[in-house]
């Protein structure tokens, strides 16, 4: 009579089950997608919405299924993010969101944490923040810095709102450059532009996409960009590091695609690969540059690194300066 070892049998059954599940997941991914895919985003227009649609149209062609883009605005992007978290983890409901999601998760643990609750798929388009002034006011970032050092608390900077990346970058510049420029929040990028042109503030920290037309027209001067490498749209403008502000991580506005945590990794690979194809299209690269943006590294691992690094930077800044999105 043959005697079975129960522990050995259990291990074999577990391995068999794992193999079966793996094969099943791969088989399901091979059939993906077999129906329309929904991308939920919090914006109705502007650079973020245009960036999402730049990819969604081509993605639908490559996957041979319609891509339906739905706008769910509200709570700084939380409404859209929550709707995706509540959807099945089958790859048919995705989230296009922006870089502010890393800030929201840091300042309030009730907000969606992109590192713990979302599955990164790919970064789509990026644009650095640019420090601008009315044309002829400073001429260089070094002259602005000297003015700020000579008059602490007397120079203002405009952002597009309390708790935005622009606001937090200004506070980081204060901390790292040992200066004291005063934050003036505005309701939008358009209001920031008006404030600069009217002389209501000395500088603005603003997305390059928003400021780009006014920089090209000569109405504003670009003093520095927030990325660690120079912008392709502004190759003669120094980075903050080159301009004398050390230890500033590469920062700016980005648009990225996520799914809910727990998605089949094979589906994530399919989506990431197709987005990589779209990103390498020269026409899309030129379109992004014409907006003042760039096509970034679209690998899943890169977006994971960006989210993790930003959470650490914002977390340190929030703790050291007692910052929030509500004051």
Phi, psi and omega in degrees: 000135181272128181256126180267135174278118186297322180294317179296318180296320180297319179296318180296319179295320179296316179297319179297317180296318179296319179296318180296316180295321178297316179294321179297316178300316179296320179295319178296319180295326179296330179270002183272136353265152176240015176202171182300148177253138180254129172248120179259131180223156183270003185241147178260338181204187178083187183304314180298315180294319179296321179296317179298316181289332176303322180272321187298322180297313181289326180296319178298320179295318183286327181269353179059036175216147178296143172251117181260120179260123180243139179263124175230084183281162175130142175055039176063026180104351182294325181299313179297315181297317181295324180295322178290320179298329182277351183275161175301149183271048187253005178085006181258356174228113185238164182240125166258121182217175185248179186296339181295345180296331179287328178288313183301321180292334181279317187280342180212113184288357174277344178280164180296131176263110185295336181282325185263332189248347183241152176259111177297139177243305179191144168280140187257304181216147176232155170215133180287162165281149178232139177268118184238156173220166175299141184309130177087358184288313183239316180090330178202161179292326180298322179290322175298315182298318178297321179294319180293323179291328182279341184223069182299134179080002184255345182254134182257151171231140181263140171234175178269021176140155177296135177084003176277166176300326179295317177299311184293327176295320177300320178292326178291321175297316176306311184293313187280330180265358179058048176235177179222082173264143191263130183284129173238105182278141174239166187280344183196170175296324179298321179292325176300314181300316179299319182295319179294310184294330179276351181080018180285334177226159181280316180223164171229143169255115194214157178291142181300324179302318181290318184276343190309310181300324183282331174290316180296325182284347181089006180281338179230152174251135177269122184265324180193158175245156188272354179280163180275352171233154185294148179288139176296331179283334182229065187295342181268355182267128184288159170283166177300322178298315178294330183275358173114001178258109186273162173061037173259117178292163177296119185228159178161186178269135175223154176243133184218160180253131179231163167233177175289146177301137181106003176296153175300122181300334178292325177290321176301317179297318180298311181296316181297319180296316180294321178294324176299321177297317180295319182296332181273359178288119182305326180295321179291323177298315180294323178298314180298317180296322180296336176278345189096014180246186178214153172274121184270186169295123185261009180291147179303315183299326181293315179297322176301316180295319180298312181299315181296315182294319181293320178301320180293316181296312181293322180299316179296316182296316180299316182293317184288330187245005178054047183269159173207175176270005185243009179208000000 
